[in-house]
Amino acid sequence: MPAESQNKDEDASPQQFVVLRRLPAPALRPFVTEICGYRETAGGHYRQVEYAPLAMPLVINFEAPFTIALGRTPGEDDRYDSFAAGLYAGPVLIDSFGQCCCLQVNFTLAGARRFFRMPLSELTDRMVPLHDVLGPKGQALREMLGNEPDWDRRFDLVEAFIVRRLASAPVQGPQVAWAVERVLESGGKVRIGAIAADLAWSRKHLADRFRDATGLSPKMLARMARFNRALELSRRGNDSWAGIAADCGYADQAHLAREFRDFAGTTPSTLSA
């Protein structure tokens, strides 16, 4: 599962795992942001951390399971093989021990709603087994990919599966897709009341549609979008925290720090160190 990685062995090196990435075909880019292959090549303890990610992953695992926990250190009872995951407004901690190999598809919110064909509230704060989200077709896909040793061919096969499933899926109404995109494109700075007014919807109806389409309330999605924008700017290293807070629409730097504690479980300065 490609993410921000922390190799936990003192003598470990980046060569102990391999990450392969493919941008999806142009027709898939409104629905899929990236397809990745991940393979560990040596024993060790690897920790990966994702901070309130806005993509929704489908992980198809071929070897040992990951241990994954939301907002805490994973334990022995937190093992996950192949699964889909919804949005979580906090840090996701992922441990592995040198035997993991998987293919991961990162869906946009619109892509996940259409591909999984269920309200995304059913995936929020959860890792749901592959069979429960895709049924026998998901198991057949895993077997087909597992039997194919070539990664390029694996990427081709999973892209073809996604294209077929999206083509036969019901299309959601354009209003909520437009509303979600406004929140994301603004970095969470757009006023939720203004979106409801533009659609002539009540705030309750807007919230219900957002939970179906994203798994979150409009306000929470906006907070996550703003946090992700601040995190992106901090990694560029070309502005102060006070400047980032102002650019992203936080009331002040203290407000930004509180949001980082909620979504990352740590302080801004720790993440940028």
C-alpha positions, -999 to +999 in steps of 0.1 A: +000+000+000+021+030-012+019+058+013+042+078+035+066+050+046+086+046+077+110+017+075+113+004+111+145-017+108+177+002+115+196-015+086+167-014+061+169+003+028+145+015+001+154-015-020+136-038+005+103-030-012+093-021-048+065+003-058+053+004-094+029+031-105+007+036-135-015+065-144-049+052-155-060+055-191-075+089-200-111+076-200-106+064-164-090+095-149-123+110-136-127+078-116-092+065-108-062+086-097-036+058-097-029+021-099+000+008-079+019-024-074+037-030-041+060-059-033+083-064-003+116-081-012+132-086+023+121-092+058+116-064+082+090-042+099+076-015+076+051+011+088+032+033+063+010+062+074-018+079+055-032+112+069-069+115+062-066+105+025-093+116+001-088+087-023-107+054-017-085+023-022-092-012-035-064-034-023-060-068-039-034-088-019-015-118-032+006-128-002+007-120+035-020-096+049-013-061+062-021-051+098-041-018+097-057+003+123-075+037+123-060+063+146-038+038+165-010+013+163-022-019+146-023-052+166-024-089+158-062-088+155-061-060+128-051-082+098-066-074+064-061-093+031-080-079+001-104-051+008-119-018+000-116+012+024-138+043+029-127+077+040-114+081+076-109+115+091-076+107+108-043+088+105-043+053+091-014+031+103-003+002+082+022-024+093+038-052+072+067-076+078+084-083+045+060-108+028+034-084+014+026-081-023-005-063-036-021-042-063-039-011-052-064+010-072-071+045-058-105+057-067-119+093-068-150+097-047-171+097-079-153+067-091-158+048-059-195+055-057-200+042-092-176+013-090-187-001-057-224+006-064-233+013-028-236+043-005-201+052+005-213+057+041-212+018+041-174+020+038-167+050+060-142+043+088-139+006+076-119-019+057-144-041+040-134-076+026-132-079-012-160-105-014-184-082+005-179-053-020-175-072-053-189-106-046-177-136-067-164-113-094-140-098-070-126-132-060-123-142-096-104-109-103-080-117-074-073-152-087-067-139-122-043-112-111-025-135-087-019-160-115-004-133-137+033-128-129+038-097-151+029-064-135+021-046-167-003-073-176-019-071-141-024-034-146-040-040-180-064-067-165-075-045-136-081-015-159-102-036-182-122-049-152-128-014-140-139-001-174-164-030-177-179-024-143-181+014-146-198+010-180-226-012-166-231+009-134-260+033-128-250+069-132-256+092-103-272+126-107-250+155-117-259+178-088-242+160-060-211+154-082-209+191-089-213+199-052-185+175-041-162+188-068-168+224-056-157+214-021-126+196-033-115+221-059-119+250-034-097+231-009-126+231+015-130+269+015-164+271-002-194+278+020-216+248+024-247+271+027-238+286-007-237+252-023-271+243-009-286+276-020-272+272-056-288+238-058-321+250-041-316+221-016-321+222+021-289+217+041-303+184+054-309+171+019-274+182+009-260+163+039-279+132+030-267+132-006-231+138+006-232+109+029-243+087+000-217+101-024-187+104-001-195+088+033-191+121+051-210+153+058-203+183+037-186+200+066-163+171+073-154+167+037-145+204+036-123+200+067-105+171+051-100+189+018-086+219+037-062+197+057-050+180+026-044+213+009-024+225+039-004+193+040+004+196+003+016+232+007+038+222+038+055+196+017+065+221-009+084+239+018+079+274+003+057+291+030+055+295+068+028+278+088+011+312+093+011+317+056-003+282+050-030+288+075-041+320+058-039+305+023-061+275+033-087+295+051-079+287+087-088+313+113-052+314+125-021+291+130-036+277+162-067+266+143-045+248+117-026+231+145-058+217+161-069+204+127-035+186+122-039+169+156-073+157+146-064+145+111-028+135+115-025+128+152+005+150+155+016+186+151+024+204+118+060+208+126+064+171+133+050+162+099+073+187+081+105+177+099 
